[in-house]
Amino acid sequence: MKEVPVVGRRSDVGVAFRFIAFVLRPFLMAVTRRNWRGGEHIPPPGTGVVIAGNHISHFDPLTFAHFMWDNGRATRYLAKESVFRIPIAGRIISAARQIPVYRESSDASQAYRAAVAAVRSGELVAIYPEGTISRDPGLWPMVGKTGAARVALETGCDVVPVAQWGANHVLAPYSKRLRLLPPKTVHVIAGPPVDLDDLRGRPVTSESLRVATDRIMSAITQQLAEIRGEVPPEVRFDHRAAGLPPTGDPATAPDAEDER
């Protein structure tokens, strides 16, 4: 399989992010095969953009960032705050300018403000609109939250939808068992920016955010269907309708047996 060339990167990525890339990229090159597509839709360094992707494994942030790095961009993630409290790793992640998310707290808006500021300064901000690993039984994208749409409509930046598949074969959802051998093929496909032009230049409302989010999730789902060669569910999975908490392994949720 032809490898994607590594193109120019911004000079202000920072030492911490370069260190992470230096350590992780050779490892990922060794333990995965890569089917990267759609890199032409990733804007050049210095252009603020939101990248919205599906979330299928605790391993996929690594392969997602690998795809972006190979297409010339460093990734700023919105990551749950607890990750930043991990000894050593948390300090490195913080130094790499990742954005902590304080779920269900009065500090939750800090992540939104930081994401807006990053986009306005020309950075690439990656957001998983689902907010957690998919709980859909087939790992299809769930109903999305409105954060990616909100950042895009406030800043005027593009939202590039990205679908990924294969990282879940390296590390299954909510599993701790890595399956590194034989190397698994990781598919990542970026699509053209989601058309939000008719929603721009007017007040941001709950309705416009929901319309924008539905378009983003539809684009991701269509791309994932292309990768998998399968037909997605007609209705996106909603944890509220399924009676599940917003995060965590659905198999260990209260009354999970009754919900299956």
Secondary structure, 3 states (H helix, E strand, C coil): CCCCCCCCCCCCCCHHHHHHHHHHHHHHHHHEEEEEECHHHCCCCCCCEEEEECCCCCCHHHHHHHHHHHCCCCEEEEEEHHHHHCCCHHHHHHHCCCEEECCCCCCCHHHHHHHHHHHHCCCEEEECCCCCCCCCCCCCCCCCCCHHHHHHHHHCCEEEEEEEECHHHHCCCCCCCCCCCCCEEEEEEECCCCCCHHHCCCCCCHHHHHHHHHHHHHHHHHHHHHHHCCCCCCCCCCCCCCCCCCCCCHHHCCCHHHHC
